[in-house]
Amino acid sequence: MLQHHIQDIGNRYRDAFRRFFTAEPISLHGHVSDASSPALLTSLISHLPSRHFIKGSNPFLGEENRANPSVAILEGSYGAGYGPLAHNSVLEFVKLLANGTKPTVIATQNTAEIGRQVRNAKRSGCVALIAEIVRARDGVGISQTAWKHLLRACKKHNLVLVVDEALTSIRCGAPFAHQLPQYQKHGLPDLVLFGKAVRTNGIAVDWRGINMRKLAITDPEERLFIAL
């Protein structure tokens, strides 16, 4: 009976999350730093079924990604409490807790260079690019131009775009900050990291994302199967 009760709570949470955020939670964690792990992201991206997998290939992952996965982040990102992203933490003592491959840093000031940097990140073995719409370290929002170029580059090079909304969900005038009109009109990310205001931590997939759309997973039952 307890097991059924817990399952019911999970189902109701996913349904409420889906209706409010228009994204599907696919992995829950004790801390949002767990959700940004390159190994976990690689596993989740591998799990997403599509016609590509029937052919034995994954449009977003190569053998080099599976063997030693890493991620790219934007210049000025806050980092994380542990794991690979802790290499870029704003706190010096946290950097001592870092492990794994240092993230590739993407600069966004010169938007004309974003495409080249994303291409190089993909070629170097990055499985995803993790971006903050509003930087946690200083509250500065990404420019619309930089966001547009990131979307285009990630779509072109099949690099999964992940938005870190741990601090910005609900607090920035929209369910997620990337859903604000000035950003959403350019496109949507593939995965979303959430926490803090949502009262739990995890990853959600947006099937309308720039790369997720390529999978053409439109059946609600199939989407639910993946989430479970």
C-alpha angles and dihedrals in degrees: 000000000000091000091053090048092053091047090051091052090051093049093049091048092051092048093050091045092050094050095047102037099027089226133103119241107224104168132028125199144180093241132019090233087068089057093056094057111129090219092054093046089050091051093049094047089049090051096056104102123218143145087274091066092054086064089052097251137100118216092212103041135056129184090264089058094052095047098052111002121195136168138223123229135187122262109265095028116155095235123212142277094255141344125058095323090059086076085075098041119138087226116079095208090054091056087065088064094054121117137171129038117337112249119253108248119225117202115212104185092091099048092186088068097051095088093053092047093050091049091051092047091054092048091049091059105268112155096194145002115233114205135182116215088199114026112238093211097060110000094246114149122223113254119253090238093054091047091051092051092047091053093049094046095047091049093048095049098037092241110154110239115219123187119206105220097162092120101024106050111117091352100084105058098275135058087262124014092234088061092066108118095247091059104030093057089068096050144280135272123245101231133022128206111211137183144117105054091032088061093229137058131236151092129290129192122222107206089200091061120126093258101024088062088065089066091061093213101163103145110104092213092054091048090051091049090055092048091053 
